[in-house]
């Protein structure tokens, strides 16, 4: 019986994303969204921060337009960040000989790169499609709270929640929970070696979830507005909607 090695691959993102997030090179799923452009449906909502005893001050929630969501989807699924992430993850997998059946050399690296990119694209497509079906906004919104631990808590909780309705009420997000595993399940039963099964897909999907958490935390602390350090790097905006008065 062939023994399964410990798969360190980060499908589409993963632990690699955590390292990238710490360096400020954020993948698209870690993009933060501020207020959407004028013309979006807006309302005033009172937000509670994790660990806070009282709600935060009222802020204006703006639902993203269909144009904004479509732009974000294509950027998240096929933009530079998933390509860079897949290239780096493929290199890690190559060095770790994972999976060993794909061997080494240019061909093996190509298989790993294509696999990681495919998993990321499927996960992103699933998240956006289900969010549309459930009428949820799964973009990331930075916390209105203060303090390190409340903001970390907000970033972690936001990994599994979305916003619903014109008021932007925070709700449990089935799309956000399912999406990380949709890509890995597809990979395991479509192009991975046959010895891989649902347990491997679940394990690899857990890495993707960790990547989502790491990305949210990075944006929560590194993106502090248009004049922050991260913004001055002039990286693509990704899933952060344009601010009021800017061109979409």
N, C-alpha and C positions, 0 to 999 in steps of 0.2 A: 504494500500500500504506500502510495506516495504521500509524504508528509507535507501538510500545508505550512509554508513559512509565515511568519508574522508579516502581514501586508502593511507596509508603512506608506502606501500610496495615499494621496489625498485627492479623491476624485474631483476634478475640476478646481478644487481648492484644498481644504484640509489643513493639516498642521503647517504646510507650506504657507497657507494664507495667514496663519497666525504670525509667522515670522515676517512675512511681507507687510502685514498690518503694522507690526511693531516698527518697521522701517519707514512707514508712511507710504509704501507703494500699495495702495488699496485696490482690491478687486472690485468689480462693479457691484456685487451684492452688498458691499459695505458702504455704498453711497448713502449720504444723508439727504433727506429732502427738507427743504424749508418751505415757505409758502409758494403756492403755485402761481402761475401767471394770472393777470386780471382776466376775468371771464369765467374762471372756475367757480364752482359753487362753494361759498364760504359761510361759516357760522362760528360763533364763539363757543369754545369748550373749556371746561375746567379740568385740568390734568392733575393726576395724583402721581407722585414719584414713589418708586419702591422704597419702603422703609420710612417714608415721611408720615408724620402724624396728621398733617393737614393738607388739603388740596393746594396745588400751586395756583398762582394767579391766572386769571382767564387769559387764554391766547386764542388767536383766530386760526381756525383750521380751514384749509383750502383743499378741496378735493382735486386731485390731478386730472387734467383733461385727458381724453382718449389719445390725443396727439402726444402728450407728455408720456403717457404709459407706453405707447407704441415705440416712441424714441428710446425710452429706458429699456424696453425689452430687447430691442436690437443691439443696443450698446452692451447690455449685460450678457447676451447670448453669443454675440459675434464680434464684439469690440476688442480693443487691444488687451484688456485685462485678462479675459479668459484665455486668449492665445498665449500671453506671457506666462500665466499660471500653469497652463498645460505644458508649455515648453520646459518650465522649471521642474514641475512634478514628474514629467517624463524622464528628465535627467536623474532625479532622485530614484525613480523606479529602476532606471537602467543600472545605476550603481548598486542597487539593492537586489538586482536580478529578479524583479517582481513584475509579472509572473515569470518563472524560469523558462516556461515553454516558449516564450517569445525571444529567447536567446539575446545575443548582444549584436553590436554593429549598427549600421545606419537603419537597416530594416527593423531591427528590434526596437530602436528608439522611435522610429516612425509609428510603429504599432502602439507604443505606449503613449506617445503624444496624441495620436488620433483618438485613442480610448479616453484619455483624460478630457480632451476637448469635447468629445461626444457626450460624456457623462455630464459635464458642466452645462452644455446646451440643452440636454434633455431635462435636467433639474430646473433650469431657468424657465424653459418653456412650460413645464408642468406647473411651476409656481404662478406664473402669469396667467395661464389658462384657467386654473382652478380659482385664482383670485377674481378673475372676471366672472366666472360662473357663480361664485359665492358673493359677488358684489362687495369684495373687500379691497382695501388699499393696503398692500403689504410693503410699501416703501418705508424706509427707516426715518423716524423723526427724532431729533436730538432731544434730550430731557430738558425740561424747564426748571429742573431742580438744581440744587447746589450740593457740593460734597462728593468725594470720590466714590464712596460705597453706594449712595443712592443712584449715582449715574451709572456705575457698573451694573447694579441691579436692574436699572431701566434697560440697559443694552442687552442683558441676558434675557429678560422677560420679552423684550421686543422681538426676539428671535422666533417666538412662538405665538405672537399676537399680530393682529392687523387692525385697521380702522374701518368702521362701517357707517354708512349713512352720511347725511349732510353734517351731522354734529361731530363726526369723527370719533365716535365712541370706540374705545379699545376693547376688542373681543378676541377670544381664542381663535387662532387661524389654522384651520385644517389644511389649507394649501401650503402654508409655511412648514407644517409638520411633515407632510407627505413628500413634498418636492425633493428633499435631499436623498430620499431612498428610491425615488422613481428612476433617477439616472443610474444608480448602482445596480438596481434590480434588472434594468434593461441591459446593462453591460454584462452582468453575470449570465443571463439567459440568452444573450445574443452573440457576443463575440469573445467572452472570456473562455479560458479552457474549461472543459466539461466538469472537471473535479470541483470547481467552485459552485457554491449553492447559495440559498437564501441567507444562511448564517453569515457568509462572507459579504453578501450585499448589505446586510444590516450593519455589520461591523464597519464597512467602508462608508456607509451612509452616516454613521455616527461621527466619523471624521469630518464629513462635510458640515454637519451641524456645528461641530466645534469651530470650524472655519467661519461659519456665519456669525457665531458669537464673537470670535476674535475680530472680525471685520467691523461689527457694530461697536465694539469697545474702542477700536482704533478711531473710528469716525467720531464717536462721542467725545473723545479727548483731543484728537489731533485736528479735527475740523472745527474751528471756533468762529467761523464767519468769513466774510470776503477778505479780511485783512490778516487772517491767521497764517501761521507758518505753512501749513499744508496747502492753503489756497495759493500762496505765493509761488509754489512749485509749478503752478499753471498746468496741473494734470487735468485730463478730461473730467467732466462733472459726473458722468455715470448716472446713478439713480437719484441724484439731488436735483430737484426741480428748480427752474430758474426763479429768481427772486422777483417780486413785483416791480414792474417797470422795465424789466430787461427783455430782450428779444428771446423768443422761445427757441 
